[in-house]
Amino acid sequence: MAGCGLFVTGTDTGVGKTAVAVAIVASLRQNSHQAGLRVGVYKPVASGWKPDDASGDALQLWAAAGRPLSPEAVCPQSFAAPISPPRSARAAGRCVDEQLLRDGFEAWRRASDIVIVEGAGGLFSPLAEKTLNADVARDLNLPLVVVDTGRLGAIGRTLAVVRAARAEGLRVAAVVISHVEPMPHDPAADTPAGLGAIARANAADIAEWIDPVPVAVLRHAASEFEPSIDWAQLARG
């Protein structure tokens, strides 16, 4: 199954994947007025979320994309317990449909020029009993956007995921360092030990290790990347 898009993944859970995916969608839509791009969004499975919760990842993605198709198409499988999807499904007396993880993408492939897919957890976190995020990214034939948080350790975490992804035959299109919390409103935030400086330094160091893959920073609640990235070009390979 081939697609035109990007698979947003992370070094772990809670690293800011949804914020990055939403910002990518917003950037694509902002530029789509001239290019005529139809942007789709897909989250194969979610846990710790109920479909009527507007703060959930899937509905944030859907709203950012302009509410195409339906929320059910964005995330065809969701389970309430805030644990891994296969365990959350078992807690509800159900199981994750492994084939639907892949087949749910088809409606978006037909209706969109570019589809932004957000995984659950890290790249090697399980989505089902026998399926990891990496497996779905490979089967959908989508390059990765690897996300980590703007804190100490980002270089090691990110390089480990990038190298592991490449060892699995996956292509890394970009890396984003995401601020998952607001920056402190004090001068220390921009000192060499401040969060802002750490994020920028991490991004610069990672860029040297994985050149020419682009690396950007996304500030908390921001919609623009620093520096900007041509997401449409990356999605088209």
Backbone bond lengths (Angstrom), bond angles and torsions (degrees), N, CA, C in turn:
res aa  C-N    CA-C-N  psi(-1)  N-CA   C-N-CA  omega(-1)  CA-C   N-CA-C  phi
1 M - - - 1.465 - - 1.523 108.69 -
2 A 1.302 117.72 123.58 1.454 121.48 -179.24 1.515 109.87 -108.36
3 G 1.320 115.99 147.99 1.452 119.92 177.93 1.511 110.26 -143.99
4 C 1.315 115.63 168.05 1.449 121.76 175.17 1.516 106.60 -117.97
5 G 1.309 116.77 107.97 1.448 118.99 -176.96 1.505 111.60 173.18
6 L 1.330 115.27 -159.84 1.450 122.65 -178.64 1.524 109.28 -139.29
7 F 1.323 115.71 145.75 1.459 121.64 177.18 1.524 106.88 -109.15
8 V 1.335 116.42 110.94 1.461 121.72 -178.80 1.523 108.97 -86.55
9 T 1.317 116.06 118.57 1.451 121.66 -178.17 1.525 108.94 -131.22
10 G 1.317 116.79 -179.42 1.448 119.07 -176.61 1.510 112.91 -143.32
11 T 1.320 114.26 172.70 1.457 119.93 174.91 1.522 110.59 -78.54
12 D 1.357 115.92 -16.39 1.462 121.19 -177.12 1.526 107.09 -168.71
13 T 1.316 116.49 -178.14 1.455 119.88 172.90 1.529 109.10 -82.27
14 G 1.330 116.78 154.76 1.451 121.30 176.67 1.516 115.39 70.40
15 V 1.338 117.58 26.66 1.467 120.14 -178.54 1.525 113.02 -100.57
16 G 1.343 117.55 1.47 1.459 119.63 177.24 1.513 115.20 102.59
17 K 1.338 117.41 23.24 1.468 120.29 -178.35 1.523 112.36 -60.06
18 T 1.340 116.30 -44.76 1.466 118.98 -176.44 1.518 111.22 -64.02
19 A 1.332 116.90 -42.61 1.466 119.87 178.04 1.517 110.80 -59.60
20 V 1.316 116.99 -41.30 1.461 120.90 179.09 1.523 110.86 -67.62
21 A 1.333 116.96 -45.41 1.472 120.08 179.55 1.522 111.10 -61.16
22 V 1.330 117.02 -43.44 1.464 120.94 179.09 1.522 110.45 -62.94
23 A 1.326 117.47 -41.37 1.463 120.73 179.81 1.534 111.03 -67.15
24 I 1.324 117.35 -36.26 1.469 120.12 176.04 1.520 110.01 -63.77
25 V 1.331 116.69 -45.93 1.466 120.87 178.81 1.523 110.29 -59.79
26 A 1.333 116.70 -44.85 1.463 120.47 179.89 1.521 111.02 -61.22
27 S 1.326 116.84 -41.26 1.461 120.83 178.89 1.524 111.28 -64.23
28 L 1.329 116.57 -43.61 1.468 120.33 178.85 1.525 111.25 -63.32
29 R 1.330 116.86 -43.00 1.459 119.85 -179.12 1.527 111.39 -68.65
30 Q 1.314 116.61 -34.56 1.455 120.45 179.14 1.521 110.66 -63.54
31 N 1.327 115.73 -34.81 1.453 120.54 -179.76 1.523 112.63 -92.23
32 S 1.339 116.80 -5.64 1.463 119.76 -175.04 1.513 113.20 -77.97
33 H 1.322 117.55 -15.03 1.455 119.65 -178.97 1.534 110.70 -62.33
34 Q 1.330 115.96 -34.11 1.454 119.90 178.21 1.523 111.25 -87.90
35 A 1.340 115.64 -38.57 1.465 118.74 -176.21 1.519 113.10 -86.99
36 G 1.327 118.43 -15.67 1.460 121.34 -179.18 1.514 113.38 70.95
37 L 1.324 117.62 30.46 1.457 121.29 -177.26 1.524 111.57 -75.32
38 R 1.321 115.57 138.20 1.461 121.45 170.35 1.531 106.75 -102.10
39 V 1.341 116.12 118.00 1.456 121.23 -174.11 1.531 109.83 -104.94
40 G 1.317 116.13 123.97 1.452 121.53 177.59 1.518 111.03 -109.62
41 V 1.319 116.60 162.40 1.473 121.87 -179.50 1.522 109.04 -136.94
42 Y 1.323 115.58 142.99 1.454 120.01 -176.62 1.520 109.79 -148.37
43 K 1.330 115.95 133.45 1.468 122.84 172.35 1.517 106.02 -126.96
44 P 1.323 118.59 105.78 1.467 121.52 -170.85 1.524 114.66 -55.67
45 V 1.337 116.89 -36.95 1.460 120.39 -179.95 1.524 108.16 -159.15
46 A 1.328 115.30 149.67 1.467 120.53 177.77 1.517 109.06 -136.77
47 S 1.331 115.29 148.61 1.463 120.64 172.59 1.524 108.24 -130.27
48 G 1.331 115.41 158.85 1.454 119.54 -176.18 1.511 112.81 70.99
49 W 1.328 116.50 27.66 1.466 120.98 -176.08 1.522 109.58 -149.20
50 K 1.339 115.56 140.30 1.455 121.70 173.75 1.523 108.78 -111.39
51 P 1.338 118.42 142.56 1.462 121.41 -173.91 1.525 115.11 -56.19
52 D 1.344 118.34 -21.37 1.461 119.12 -179.69 1.528 112.85 -91.70
53 D 1.331 117.19 6.20 1.455 121.76 179.56 1.519 108.97 -90.74
54 A 1.332 116.90 106.61 1.465 121.70 -175.15 1.517 112.89 -66.86
55 S 1.338 117.32 -17.19 1.461 119.59 -179.89 1.523 112.36 -86.16
56 G 1.319 116.99 -1.70 1.458 120.57 -179.10 1.515 112.32 -67.57
57 D 1.347 114.90 155.70 1.463 120.76 -177.61 1.524 112.33 -55.32
58 A 1.333 116.70 -46.07 1.463 120.44 -174.49 1.524 111.88 -62.46
59 L 1.332 117.10 -43.09 1.465 119.14 -179.00 1.521 111.54 -72.41
60 Q 1.318 118.14 -30.28 1.462 119.89 173.39 1.531 110.42 -63.58
61 L 1.319 116.25 -43.47 1.459 120.67 177.89 1.523 110.98 -63.35
62 W 1.318 115.74 -44.68 1.470 121.52 -178.65 1.525 110.69 -60.35
63 A 1.335 116.63 -45.59 1.465 120.78 179.54 1.523 110.72 -63.88
64 A 1.330 117.29 -41.62 1.462 120.63 -179.51 1.522 111.71 -62.69
65 A 1.331 115.86 -32.80 1.465 120.58 -178.88 1.520 113.10 -83.04
66 G 1.331 117.82 -2.66 1.462 120.68 -178.87 1.504 113.86 89.74
67 R 1.334 117.15 19.08 1.465 124.45 178.20 1.531 113.98 59.07
68 P 1.339 117.69 52.43 1.468 119.76 174.21 1.524 110.99 -77.05
69 L 1.319 116.68 160.33 1.467 122.58 -179.65 1.526 110.22 47.42
70 S 1.338 119.13 -116.56 1.469 120.96 -175.73 1.518 109.99 -152.10
71 P 1.358 117.85 160.48 1.462 119.58 175.68 1.528 112.24 -58.87
72 E 1.329 116.43 -34.65 1.471 120.09 179.75 1.523 110.63 -65.65
73 A 1.331 116.90 -32.28 1.463 119.67 177.40 1.521 110.96 -72.51
74 V 1.341 116.06 -33.72 1.467 119.52 178.52 1.521 110.19 -63.90
75 C 1.323 116.22 -47.96 1.470 120.44 -178.63 1.527 109.20 -135.70
76 P 1.326 117.56 91.81 1.463 120.54 -175.44 1.523 114.77 -73.96
77 Q 1.337 117.38 -10.99 1.456 120.17 179.60 1.528 109.66 -137.02
78 S 1.334 116.21 125.19 1.465 119.90 176.64 1.523 109.03 -144.64
79 F 1.335 114.83 149.80 1.454 121.85 -176.94 1.526 108.66 -138.18
80 A 1.320 116.87 146.57 1.466 121.29 -166.91 1.531 114.37 -76.95
81 A 1.321 118.97 -39.55 1.463 120.30 -173.76 1.527 111.04 -65.95
82 P 1.343 118.20 133.05 1.466 121.56 -177.17 1.531 113.19 -80.77
83 I 1.324 115.43 59.18 1.458 122.70 176.80 1.515 107.26 -132.82
84 S 1.306 119.06 -175.81 1.458 120.40 -177.30 1.533 110.07 -57.33
85 P 1.341 117.77 147.68 1.464 119.84 -176.95 1.528 115.19 -52.37
86 P 1.343 120.18 -45.19 1.472 117.19 -179.79 1.524 113.16 -64.28
87 R 1.339 117.11 -37.52 1.460 119.49 178.20 1.522 111.04 -72.52
88 S 1.330 116.28 -37.18 1.459 120.03 177.56 1.521 110.52 -63.27
89 A 1.338 116.39 -39.62 1.459 120.51 177.71 1.523 110.89 -64.24
90 R 1.336 116.21 -43.48 1.467 119.45 179.57 1.527 111.01 -62.98
91 A 1.336 116.46 -36.75 1.471 119.75 178.98 1.519 111.72 -63.04
92 A 1.335 116.31 -25.16 1.464 121.12 178.64 1.521 111.96 -95.96
93 G 1.329 117.10 7.72 1.460 120.69 -178.88 1.508 112.66 72.78
94 R 1.313 116.94 27.36 1.464 121.42 -177.59 1.519 108.77 -130.57
95 C 1.313 115.68 -175.55 1.460 120.49 173.94 1.528 108.26 -143.12
96 V 1.308 115.95 154.31 1.458 120.44 177.86 1.526 108.43 -74.47
97 D 1.320 116.39 131.81 1.459 121.97 176.43 1.530 108.02 -78.36
98 E 1.329 116.27 105.48 1.462 121.08 -174.76 1.526 112.20 -63.78
99 Q 1.326 117.62 -38.08 1.459 119.61 -179.15 1.518 111.75 -72.08
100 L 1.337 116.55 -34.66 1.459 119.76 179.07 1.523 111.73 -64.68
101 L 1.334 117.32 -27.70 1.458 119.92 175.18 1.520 110.79 -54.38
102 R 1.338 115.81 -38.74 1.470 120.79 179.55 1.525 111.54 -87.44
103 D 1.328 116.36 -45.10 1.470 120.09 -173.40 1.525 112.78 -67.38
104 G 1.330 117.35 -27.21 1.456 119.58 179.59 1.510 113.25 -63.19
105 F 1.326 116.73 -19.57 1.469 121.84 178.64 1.524 111.98 -72.23
106 E 1.334 117.20 -24.53 1.463 121.24 -171.05 1.520 112.37 -61.06
107 A 1.339 118.15 -41.82 1.467 120.60 -179.91 1.520 110.88 -60.62
108 W 1.333 116.40 -37.77 1.460 120.45 179.00 1.524 111.28 -72.77
109 R 1.319 117.09 -36.46 1.469 119.91 178.28 1.519 110.77 -61.12
110 R 1.353 115.75 -39.66 1.473 119.65 -179.57 1.526 112.03 -72.69
111 A 1.336 117.13 -34.49 1.464 121.06 -172.10 1.525 113.87 -94.07
112 S 1.337 118.11 -6.47 1.460 120.60 -171.11 1.524 111.75 -131.78
113 D 1.327 114.39 156.88 1.463 120.47 171.95 1.519 110.73 -87.65
114 I 1.331 115.71 -35.01 1.462 121.99 178.66 1.531 107.71 -137.59
115 V 1.322 116.27 135.21 1.470 120.78 178.56 1.527 108.76 -120.11
116 I 1.329 115.64 127.68 1.455 121.24 174.76 1.528 107.89 -99.26
117 V 1.309 116.24 118.09 1.462 122.94 -178.25 1.528 108.39 -106.20
118 E 1.315 116.14 132.20 1.467 120.23 175.34 1.518 109.68 -112.24
119 G 1.309 116.26 125.07 1.450 120.36 177.64 1.517 111.57 -78.76
120 A 1.324 116.02 -172.28 1.466 122.48 178.66 1.520 108.31 -125.24
121 G 1.336 116.68 121.98 1.454 119.77 -176.49 1.518 110.85 77.45
122 G 1.322 115.76 -155.21 1.457 120.94 179.99 1.518 112.36 -84.71
123 L 1.332 115.85 174.72 1.460 120.64 -176.35 1.528 112.19 -57.80
124 F 1.329 117.51 -34.45 1.465 120.37 -178.07 1.521 112.31 -106.79
125 S 1.336 116.04 21.22 1.465 120.54 172.51 1.527 109.10 -79.65
126 P 1.342 117.74 147.39 1.467 119.77 -178.96 1.517 112.43 -78.05
127 L 1.329 115.17 136.75 1.461 121.75 171.79 1.520 110.82 -99.00
128 A 1.311 116.12 -23.67 1.469 122.58 179.63 1.522 107.56 -153.36
129 E 1.323 116.31 -178.31 1.463 120.12 -175.40 1.527 112.45 -58.07
130 K 1.339 116.98 -36.40 1.461 120.72 -175.89 1.526 112.68 -125.96
131 T 1.318 117.07 19.05 1.461 120.50 -175.19 1.521 111.10 -133.39
132 L 1.336 116.18 126.32 1.453 122.84 173.58 1.528 109.57 -100.04
133 N 1.320 116.61 164.76 1.460 120.06 173.30 1.530 110.74 -52.89
134 A 1.325 116.04 -42.96 1.462 120.50 -178.75 1.524 111.71 -58.92
135 D 1.324 116.80 -35.63 1.462 120.34 179.81 1.525 111.36 -65.75
136 V 1.335 116.93 -42.59 1.463 120.35 -179.72 1.525 110.44 -68.01
137 A 1.332 117.09 -42.12 1.463 120.11 177.97 1.526 110.67 -58.44
138 R 1.327 116.45 -41.55 1.465 120.41 178.86 1.522 111.26 -66.59
139 D 1.333 116.66 -45.07 1.460 119.89 -177.41 1.532 112.32 -67.06
140 L 1.333 117.00 -31.39 1.464 120.54 177.06 1.526 111.76 -83.28
141 N 1.318 116.17 -7.68 1.470 122.40 178.41 1.529 111.38 59.91
142 L 1.349 115.23 45.77 1.458 120.07 -178.04 1.525 110.93 -113.50
143 P 1.332 117.40 137.06 1.469 120.17 172.99 1.522 110.78 -71.29
144 L 1.326 115.96 159.26 1.455 121.77 -173.11 1.530 112.78 -98.83
145 V 1.329 114.46 145.75 1.459 122.03 162.04 1.531 105.25 -112.37
146 V 1.319 116.87 112.50 1.460 122.06 -176.53 1.526 109.09 -92.96
147 V 1.334 116.43 126.50 1.461 122.39 -176.22 1.524 109.78 -114.60
148 D 1.337 115.35 137.23 1.461 120.95 170.59 1.525 108.29 -138.65
149 T 1.312 116.96 167.91 1.459 121.74 -178.58 1.519 111.15 -86.40
150 G 1.344 114.41 156.31 1.458 119.80 -179.72 1.509 111.80 -83.35
151 R 1.314 117.66 68.73 1.463 121.50 178.34 1.522 109.10 -144.40
152 L 1.323 116.07 170.81 1.456 120.52 -179.16 1.525 111.55 -55.31
153 G 1.311 115.67 139.94 1.458 121.25 179.25 1.508 114.00 99.36
154 A 1.334 117.17 -4.38 1.465 119.93 -175.85 1.519 112.04 -63.10
155 I 1.317 117.21 -35.07 1.465 119.34 -177.69 1.531 110.21 -62.38
156 G 1.313 116.29 -52.25 1.466 119.59 -179.14 1.514 112.66 -63.16
157 R 1.338 116.74 -44.18 1.470 119.70 -179.78 1.528 111.16 -62.30
158 T 1.320 115.43 -45.16 1.463 119.23 -175.50 1.526 111.39 -69.10
159 L 1.327 117.17 -45.56 1.460 119.24 -180.00 1.522 111.35 -63.05
160 A 1.332 117.29 -34.98 1.468 119.86 177.96 1.523 110.71 -62.38
161 V 1.338 117.20 -43.50 1.462 120.45 -179.56 1.528 110.71 -70.41
162 V 1.335 117.39 -41.95 1.467 120.21 179.75 1.524 110.43 -60.46
163 R 1.321 116.85 -46.48 1.468 119.56 -178.14 1.526 111.41 -68.70
164 A 1.318 116.97 -38.27 1.460 119.66 177.48 1.521 110.98 -65.93
165 A 1.328 116.60 -39.45 1.461 120.37 178.25 1.524 110.86 -61.82
166 R 1.306 115.99 -44.85 1.467 119.82 179.73 1.517 111.26 -64.76
167 A 1.324 116.24 -36.32 1.469 120.07 177.47 1.524 111.11 -64.07
168 E 1.343 116.20 -26.68 1.465 121.65 177.83 1.527 112.13 -87.12
169 G 1.323 116.96 2.59 1.454 120.60 179.42 1.511 114.25 83.91
170 L 1.325 117.67 16.19 1.458 121.79 179.83 1.525 109.99 -96.16
171 R 1.325 116.08 148.21 1.463 121.05 179.01 1.521 109.95 -99.10
172 V 1.308 117.20 130.93 1.463 122.60 176.26 1.522 107.92 -95.09
173 A 1.346 116.26 117.74 1.458 121.07 -177.41 1.517 111.91 -88.69
174 A 1.345 117.50 -33.20 1.458 121.18 -177.09 1.517 109.67 -163.53
175 V 1.330 114.91 162.66 1.463 122.93 173.71 1.519 107.68 -127.21
176 V 1.328 116.84 138.77 1.463 121.57 177.23 1.523 109.44 -128.86
177 I 1.324 115.36 130.42 1.458 121.77 171.69 1.525 106.53 -95.77
178 S 1.326 116.75 117.47 1.467 121.78 -172.34 1.522 111.17 -111.82
179 H 1.344 115.43 131.94 1.462 120.24 173.23 1.532 108.38 -82.23
180 V 1.313 117.62 110.82 1.462 120.12 -178.25 1.524 112.42 -85.77
181 E 1.324 117.28 -11.40 1.461 121.51 178.03 1.521 109.37 -129.49
182 P 1.349 117.88 155.67 1.465 120.37 178.27 1.524 111.09 -60.18
183 M 1.323 115.19 145.68 1.453 120.07 176.52 1.522 110.05 -71.79
184 P 1.334 118.80 141.90 1.459 120.58 176.50 1.528 110.59 -61.20
185 H 1.327 116.84 140.27 1.460 120.75 178.95 1.524 109.78 -90.18
186 D 1.326 114.72 65.84 1.461 118.73 176.33 1.521 108.59 -150.84
187 P 1.307 117.81 157.23 1.470 121.04 -175.98 1.523 113.70 -58.24
188 A 1.337 116.88 -24.17 1.467 119.03 -177.98 1.516 112.66 -64.44
189 A 1.336 117.10 -20.27 1.462 120.06 -178.62 1.518 111.96 -62.43
190 D 1.337 117.78 -26.02 1.453 120.76 -178.34 1.523 112.95 -108.99
191 T 1.318 117.64 11.84 1.451 120.52 171.92 1.526 108.22 -77.06
192 P 1.328 118.58 166.53 1.467 119.82 -179.51 1.525 114.30 -54.41
193 A 1.348 117.16 -26.29 1.467 120.21 179.76 1.522 112.07 -98.61
194 G 1.343 117.85 2.27 1.453 121.26 -179.34 1.519 111.87 -77.96
195 L 1.348 116.09 160.40 1.464 120.78 -176.08 1.527 112.13 -61.84
196 G 1.322 117.00 -41.25 1.455 119.43 -179.23 1.509 112.06 -63.21
197 A 1.325 116.21 -44.53 1.459 120.28 179.62 1.517 111.12 -67.31
198 I 1.334 117.22 -38.00 1.467 120.56 178.73 1.525 110.32 -62.17
199 A 1.326 116.75 -44.76 1.461 120.37 -179.33 1.519 111.14 -62.36
200 R 1.334 116.62 -44.51 1.464 119.47 -179.63 1.524 111.39 -66.21
201 A 1.337 115.96 -40.93 1.463 119.46 178.90 1.520 110.97 -65.68
202 N 1.338 117.02 -41.52 1.462 120.67 177.35 1.517 110.77 -59.76
203 A 1.338 116.17 -45.42 1.460 120.23 -179.25 1.520 110.86 -61.31
204 A 1.324 116.85 -42.98 1.463 120.32 -179.26 1.528 111.13 -64.96
205 D 1.330 116.83 -42.08 1.464 119.83 -179.76 1.526 111.61 -67.50
206 I 1.336 116.20 -42.35 1.466 119.74 178.67 1.521 110.04 -62.09
207 A 1.331 116.96 -40.50 1.465 120.99 -179.45 1.519 111.33 -59.32
208 E 1.337 117.19 -37.37 1.462 119.72 179.00 1.525 111.32 -66.47
209 W 1.336 116.07 -35.11 1.462 119.83 -177.40 1.522 112.68 -76.13
210 I 1.333 117.60 -28.86 1.471 119.42 -173.66 1.529 112.63 -118.16
211 D 1.329 117.81 12.33 1.457 121.91 177.35 1.531 110.57 -46.86
212 P 1.353 119.85 133.60 1.465 129.76 13.29 1.527 115.17 -98.54
213 V 1.322 118.95 18.84 1.468 120.68 178.15 1.529 109.03 -65.49
214 P 1.352 118.62 128.56 1.466 120.44 -179.02 1.526 112.24 -69.88
215 V 1.322 115.16 144.51 1.468 122.43 178.45 1.526 107.60 -129.40
216 A 1.333 117.16 132.21 1.464 121.22 -178.04 1.518 110.32 -136.34
217 V 1.324 115.33 165.40 1.460 123.15 175.55 1.522 108.37 -113.58
218 L 1.339 116.93 138.19 1.464 122.11 173.20 1.516 107.80 -118.60
219 R 1.329 116.57 113.00 1.460 120.35 179.07 1.529 110.64 -70.67
220 H 1.320 115.84 159.89 1.458 120.84 -179.46 1.522 110.84 -58.44
221 A 1.352 116.18 129.39 1.466 124.11 177.82 1.523 113.20 64.73
222 A 1.332 118.10 13.14 1.465 121.26 178.25 1.521 109.92 -88.06
223 S 1.316 115.58 159.48 1.464 120.79 177.54 1.525 112.11 -114.98
224 E 1.323 117.38 -4.38 1.459 121.48 -178.90 1.525 110.45 -118.43
225 F 1.316 114.76 142.02 1.454 121.56 -179.24 1.522 110.41 -91.27
226 E 1.327 115.37 149.79 1.456 121.81 178.76 1.529 109.36 -121.67
227 P 1.344 118.90 108.35 1.469 127.53 -4.73 1.530 110.98 -77.75
228 S 1.320 116.26 172.35 1.464 120.43 179.98 1.530 110.15 -69.38
229 I 1.318 115.91 154.03 1.463 122.82 -179.35 1.522 108.16 -129.81
230 D 1.325 116.41 141.33 1.463 121.22 176.01 1.530 107.85 -84.55
231 W 1.340 115.59 88.66 1.459 120.64 -175.23 1.527 111.97 -67.09
232 A 1.318 117.50 -33.93 1.465 119.83 -179.91 1.521 110.79 -63.48
233 Q 1.310 117.00 -41.29 1.460 120.63 178.95 1.520 111.25 -65.02
234 L 1.331 116.19 -42.36 1.464 119.13 178.78 1.534 111.18 -64.84
235 A 1.335 116.55 -39.76 1.460 120.29 -178.66 1.528 111.77 -65.77
236 R 1.312 115.81 -29.25 1.465 119.74 -179.67 1.519 112.79 -87.52
237 G 1.328 115.23 -3.09 1.457 118.93 175.57 1.514 114.11 77.17
